[in-house]
Amino acid sequence: MAAAAARRSLRGIQALKTLPRIALTSGEPAGIGPEICLAVARAPFDCELVCLGDRELLGARSRQLGLRIALRDYTAEAPQPHVPGTLTVLHHPLAAPSVAGEVNVANARYVLGLLDRAIDGALKKEFAALVTAPVHKAVINDAGVEFRGHTEYLAARTDSPLPVMMLAAGPMRVALATTHLPLKNVSAALTTGLLCDTLAIIDRDLKRFGIRTPRIAVCGLNPHAGESGHLGDEEIWTIGPAIERMRERGLRVTGPIPADTAFVPAQLKQYDAVLAMYHDQGLPVIKHAAFERAVNVTLGLPIIRTSVDHGTALDIAGTGKADASSLGNAIRLALELTE
């Protein structure tokens, strides 16, 4: 009997060691990031969930909102499976005290420090995936650090030449050819080579979602996809050639499709993803359809990264009104992608 008990104990230890360890950055300390990390900790997840943030801040916010989440310290050498109502914390001290709803530029580098630690851990295989709570871009830029967003920062830190931003909500997936650019710069940024590379990344990474042969719809840039050149010619000289080239390589790509019809439900059923040409062409649609449920996924990286589909919501930070659904979905999708 003692031998049987020992074998059961050994199996338990082996199972524990195989649990994926997920890094969760708590984001802008004055926003809703810390509290949605605490709120989501009440749910069950089959992983080790490690929240990067200031332990005192998380404890204070937990008490303020009456969440009653028990905090425990992270130890890399000792696996700790997630237990609902408990949050494992990798402590990273704030640079200055933080008040919910009141950003402090002094904490900008604290936010980047959370990201850097999580990225380094993911690259070294300490973490199986990275999930991010929202950050405040303006505060980071005000601190003297050029920061266009998580997507670009992750790409630079992982030496990834072409990150692709995609939001997913169930079967609806919207990827972007360009991300955080002024609208006047989008046309010049679009090239046939860029679109070919982007489509190749989408096709490759969608297969990690279990889609054997992804079907991708490509939006036009101009109204009515350029109306045969009468409303713009990017579809003729840039987007169309990229589509043809990728078809020749065996990808199932359709377009250019006018953006105002690409998202009609009957059209969406025919595709596994839609490639929009710029940020506000594609994201308002999926956010309208599934706000606070959609997940932001960065394709084209050597690590797995998912995130929420919303911002820091300073106006409701510390009130208990924040919805943690998107963060919970981001953790679940990260776990699916680690399998």
Steps between C-alpha positions, in 0.01 A plus 500: 500500500789729577640438151162581340478822700850595390410439136188718534708771663757481219226527235363804681841668502551422129156638412575814698825555314322478165248774580566802276619806688328816376643848564232764559616863499276730704552803275442866588471510881248785499272319255280193528787259430579411863135444591413284200807288578361456850146438376605238246693316773166381638450281191652152448790466255697184431839669526736691719385862481771749595399866530779754460440814703546678828380270777399787730298663223321173423430441868367852551278481191369160611403641840355816344268299277425223749632230266664290774773357281784330685840604362797266501858557386632360174785253514630385163637174641177399674199449267174629649180407315240771491238476773182710463508783752881504504744700288871426467691829479842570353566820694625802307495819711328816389720802440245727669171451688205439271140615537225341292399732218801734537792420269852585615776532240748381764353148464544478122825306527343274762243398236773431246694310765209260540497439126877456479503243781214305344653509151838387628332216687305394194809504279684283754203258523439591864150599385302311238306811400454867580162663570487879536265738677468846338762772516468877449701593190494877559650472849787285371568748219481789747778326695726535197463146368374462143219249531236434235349197670551150634520354150791711384680478835479121506629484144802716583581307818478162325675606178186422301496687166124482442254465787135464401224624727186288498185514711302180543155429638392143434501441124540872422862606450621836373868561423665829406746578222604819682452579867557828683553741212342836417244442226690726258798260516315176431510502120875555489555225758313240295718307257447177313790346691355604836162352415654175375702463819198585715280246323768233537517563877121492537477175303780339703379611843132425439603138466591518871127564556433161345399642161658268246455721191418857603268705280597867509300796370698813412339842522562776253638830625262736323119523496354228275853352480599788273209469255730373221746781562248785510524532880866408542742254341667323795278200431631478143870557557561374854227288660384304194853388401566381857185290492592345166852424616378324813243302304783375281669380820192299589334728756120534498479878473207705366478869414538788493152518658335833585528539875134596533396157372788283630341491846146414393411180693442296184847599376671432832375142503713431194830600666714414800651849518473843344808712428419870539734763364507725807406510867162670486386316190481167678501540876178702547309213341624226730485725805137580420425132459691372804635780719644372831491146358747527212869420539797678345760254365840600363599276209849476358686487834725222637284505815126470564337828596134578557331801653173674577306686233463822703699779661580613851151643571629759747149634549384181672830384656456415866120496483452126456314553171772355275412183309773235506343286224748597229795428727359162593452418133857615428635257760289215360614568144864517611453158660348361178796629300752336734356153431 
